[in-house]
Amino acid sequence: MTMLLDNTAQGVYPIAPTPFLADGRIDFDSIDGLTDFYLRAGATGLTVLGIMGEAPKLEQSEAIAVAARFIQRAKGIPVIVGVSSPGFAAMTSLTKASMDAGASGVMIAPPPSLRTDDQITTYFRQAAEAIGPGVPWVLQDYPLTLSVIMTPGVIRKIITEIPSCVMLKHEDWPGLEKISALRGYSKDGSMREISILCGNGGLFLDFEMERGADGAMTGYAFPDMLADVVRMQKAGEREAAHDLFDAHLPLLRYEQQQGVGLAVRKYVMMRRGMIATDAQRKPGAGLTALAKQEVEYLLGRVGRVDGRARLAGE
């Protein structure tokens, strides 16, 4: 029986890339291996077909096949499927197919055309109606990429008006005060409790946990590090959590570069054996030889503190 997503979700839900072969075909064997890696790394859930998953480059039938393969391999941990689409017809059909395959919920991002608070709340109200009231969903707040600004007050309104919204994927930057504001609403009773998982590559996870986040939902190539930081912060091991996080920070920063970030991430994932190739479906920017040298240098520096970054062939 599928476990539906609810507001108690916590831990690490890695954002999975879509693995491709060099010729652009989907690499389903790497989906299996990647999912197994996430399970070993301590993932408590999984998110597929997000922005990092190159979802816009997939045909609808391919998106359904990718989601189903991850769900099948995930062995019972909850899987969230990104269903964002310019129109509700495609969103509804992908949602139905994903939930039928055993997904625990879906994630919806706002289209970049939204500008006013009323436009934002109306859009999500209509989106929730389109997918159906029985489907739990994640509100993605990612203004740096999507250019839609959602204030804490707007988020509170969405959560209050739409019971099926159970989680916020928090990716505002800077966003620490937003987490504090939302947790404040829950404390004063003006907003029900929701799960807050954080993105941005994990770049601010150290302090996001201290502000009240429940964990991470991001695609950094060391999901095992993210799981460790979340676990240590929850256990009150603040210094140890920051020490480990700080060792990874230069690589986190490098991976956050606009335009080449996915190429960096897939390259490191390939080096770690998580996927067979670092191929992206075109259009996509690969890494130059010099950029690869820089990534290898950063992996070596991380490896001085975290042995998981000491990779074969160095």
QUIRAJO-V326023 format. One record per helix or strand of 2 or more residues. SS is the DSSP state (@ for helix, = for strand). FROM is the first residue (numbers start at 0). TO is the last residue. If there is no record, write none. Layout:
# QUIRAJO-V326023
((SS FROM TO) (SS FROM TO))
This chain:
# QUIRAJO-V326023
((= 10 14) (@ 27 39) (= 44 47) (@ 50 52) (@ 54 56) (@ 59 72) (= 77 81) (@ 87 100) (= 104 108) (@ 116 130) (= 136 140) (@ 142 145) (@ 151 160) (= 164 169) (@ 175 187) (= 194 197) (@ 199 201) (@ 204 209) (= 214 215) (@ 222 233) (@ 237 254) (@ 260 270) (@ 288 302) (@ 306 308))
